[in-house]
């Protein structure tokens, strides 16, 4: 059966002029026909111009995957029109799997698959076939390419690559609400048969959920699923190939579905009445009890808000929500008193914060309960009649004067006596005393308002029956002022007036200060003293608003005539008894410009006649100092530079002559030394420092004989030689070359042309050879001149 199918597939496509033909030629029927023709060269029975048509051409062969037979699987057969069946044609196979997966019979052209194939591993193979002459090894036909396709079988089950799945859906959802879509993958060929056609179904999870068999979409199947009844569901999904038919392969996965909460339940109090007992001594703001409403919802849907329904007793209490426990915490807003009221009753309402409008038809999402509070009687401390006591007393009040009293009562059923005492904290509290029984406060020392204007201390009241029960109250005592201090001028006590001031010009506004506590409406008055009223210099103008102006009374003032004026000003207050004082103001005459701006008022003006300030003068002096420093540095650097030019590198202080590369300039060459010293003997007294060495301090003083004005040059040179011979600081080498004249004291005698014979022929230079190798070249030069002298007679 397999062979017949393969042969049928091979006969689908035919073409004109072929490479290979089947054993039994079939009528030409082309599925993907591709006519070709080839001109075959004349060989034997064929003419040179004869055309050979190919019988047919194939597109592909098919081979079943997972073949488990004992014999190799037959794929197909190749045959050439030139094969006459006498064994002269050899068939070859190359390409994917040639020799390892597929083999070909070289004589018959039969193709077999020698091992089992897996389409999911490799779906097709591309090979090339050729017919070759056995004798010549040459191809009889061009190489042709074909495909062997692995035919799929259903050997792979569907797989859920993303499983297991986790999904959620709100509770109380309607039927058909979307939950999740699952997807299974089948590795079989989707283009061949039903091997990869998957159908979905639910194995576990009905009747709550359903699944679309083609798309894998999971939806709710029951309405009003309640999370408070069941929250978690596990659904088992199956995917089966072959379209779900019998014999198909199947795969399964698990979907865990959670019902999410919605606010479909109102809060409910577990009981309608809550009883609480609260001591009357409870502090305001403290928690006195807790109540709780139950909401089966979860998260924010279970958040509850508590409130007190307005009514009897509700104004003394407050309720808040504990965010962690969702309990209602009842707190005390006002103090309780057992003697006033022993019980309170009010209602508390609990409601959800986040409402879902879809479920409002169910009913109101709130509940109410009654709270009854019983006040417990407690032994309480005394209670003062006022929260704070304020008292007043005049300063200098006699010691022992009663200035006020405090009152405290025991409000308990069995009233007890009260004792008072001052809460001593510092020495200030010792200024007052209190009567332990009556609570009256009296002075204990003389009070001074200027020292302390107010006293603040505490008084403690305790019960006689239970001294541990105490209460405290603040007492403020204000010390009233007695007019005992005269007013004084506020600073400044000194002002100034311009030399060019005009009459009636206000030079200063003055105010007054009084150490006494000024009562409302107190005023100060200003005037000149009687002795100053007759002087025509200044006057005081009272503005009657506790200020006054100092005005000039003359036209112009001279600083040279009088620099300072002293003006006595009398100030009075309006308290009783009236207090007054005379304050002397100092008025300094100053130099001003035309606009009245003060230019100078002190000794500084003498040094700054042009208006320069002290800072400007300091800046000018600083610039002068900097310029002087720069000049000094410049001169020092010039001297140092001149000194360095006289010195050679590496402290070489020998004659400059040895550094010359040519002859000297004679008397015109004055760079090395001053030739004038040789011409004018008078210069030697003024030019005693040697120029060829650095001047150093001599260790021993040298005595120089006086030089006469008409001394011969030779005597002068001899004198200098003698000085250098006895000078311990002179260099160790001969310095006679400095003066361009050698003396007669040299052991080697002079090499100079001075005092030489007039004729070079009379000179004998043989002694140069005895001076060593250093003078060899010189000796050779003079020796050659002597030997080549044409005037010399041998």
PEMO-V999903 format. One record per run of one state. SS is the DSSP state (hx for helix, st for strand, lp for the rest). FROM is the first residue (numbers start at 1). TO is the last residue. If there is no record, write none. Layout:
ss:SS from:FROM to:TO
ss:SS from:FROM to:TO
This chain:
ss:lp from:1 to:1
ss:hx from:2 to:10
ss:lp from:11 to:19
ss:st from:20 to:20
ss:lp from:21 to:36
ss:st from:37 to:39
ss:lp from:40 to:50
ss:st from:51 to:53
ss:lp from:54 to:55
ss:st from:56 to:56
ss:lp from:57 to:59
ss:st from:60 to:64
ss:lp from:65 to:72
ss:st from:73 to:77
ss:lp from:78 to:88
ss:st from:89 to:95
ss:lp from:96 to:97
ss:st from:98 to:98
ss:lp from:99 to:101
ss:st from:102 to:104
ss:lp from:105 to:109
ss:st from:110 to:113
ss:lp from:114 to:123
ss:st from:124 to:133
ss:lp from:134 to:138
ss:st from:139 to:139
ss:lp from:140 to:143
ss:st from:144 to:151
ss:lp from:152 to:158
ss:st from:159 to:159
ss:lp from:160 to:164
ss:st from:165 to:170
ss:lp from:171 to:177
ss:st from:178 to:181
ss:lp from:182 to:184
ss:st from:185 to:185
ss:lp from:186 to:198
ss:st from:199 to:204
ss:lp from:205 to:208
ss:st from:209 to:211
ss:lp from:212 to:216
ss:st from:217 to:220
ss:lp from:221 to:231
ss:st from:232 to:240
ss:lp from:241 to:241
ss:hx from:242 to:244
ss:lp from:245 to:249
ss:st from:250 to:260
ss:lp from:261 to:267
ss:st from:268 to:269
ss:lp from:270 to:272
ss:st from:273 to:279
ss:lp from:280 to:286
ss:st from:287 to:294
ss:lp from:295 to:298
ss:hx from:299 to:302
ss:lp from:303 to:303
ss:st from:304 to:309
ss:lp from:310 to:313
ss:hx from:314 to:316
ss:st from:317 to:321
ss:lp from:322 to:326
ss:st from:327 to:332
ss:lp from:333 to:342
ss:st from:343 to:352
ss:lp from:353 to:356
ss:hx from:357 to:362
ss:lp from:363 to:365
ss:st from:366 to:376
ss:lp from:377 to:382
ss:st from:383 to:384
ss:lp from:385 to:387
ss:st from:388 to:394
ss:lp from:395 to:401
ss:st from:402 to:405
ss:lp from:406 to:407
ss:st from:408 to:409
ss:lp from:410 to:417
ss:st from:418 to:422
ss:lp from:423 to:426
ss:hx from:427 to:431
ss:st from:432 to:434
ss:lp from:435 to:439
ss:st from:440 to:443
ss:lp from:444 to:453
ss:st from:454 to:463
ss:lp from:464 to:469
ss:st from:470 to:480
ss:lp from:481 to:487
ss:st from:488 to:489
ss:lp from:490 to:493
ss:st from:494 to:498
ss:lp from:499 to:505
ss:st from:506 to:513
ss:lp from:514 to:524
ss:st from:525 to:528
ss:lp from:529 to:529
ss:hx from:530 to:533
ss:lp from:534 to:537
ss:st from:538 to:542
ss:lp from:543 to:546
ss:st from:547 to:552
ss:lp from:553 to:563
ss:st from:564 to:572
ss:lp from:573 to:579
ss:st from:580 to:592
ss:lp from:593 to:597
ss:st from:598 to:600
ss:lp from:601 to:603
ss:hx from:604 to:607
ss:lp from:608 to:613
ss:hx from:614 to:645
ss:lp from:646 to:648
ss:hx from:649 to:651
ss:lp from:652 to:655
ss:hx from:656 to:659
ss:lp from:660 to:665
ss:hx from:666 to:668
ss:lp from:669 to:675
ss:hx from:676 to:679
ss:lp from:680 to:680
ss:hx from:681 to:685
ss:lp from:686 to:712
ss:hx from:713 to:726
ss:lp from:727 to:735
ss:hx from:736 to:739
ss:lp from:740 to:759
ss:hx from:760 to:762
ss:lp from:763 to:765
ss:hx from:766 to:771
ss:lp from:772 to:772
ss:hx from:773 to:787
ss:lp from:788 to:794
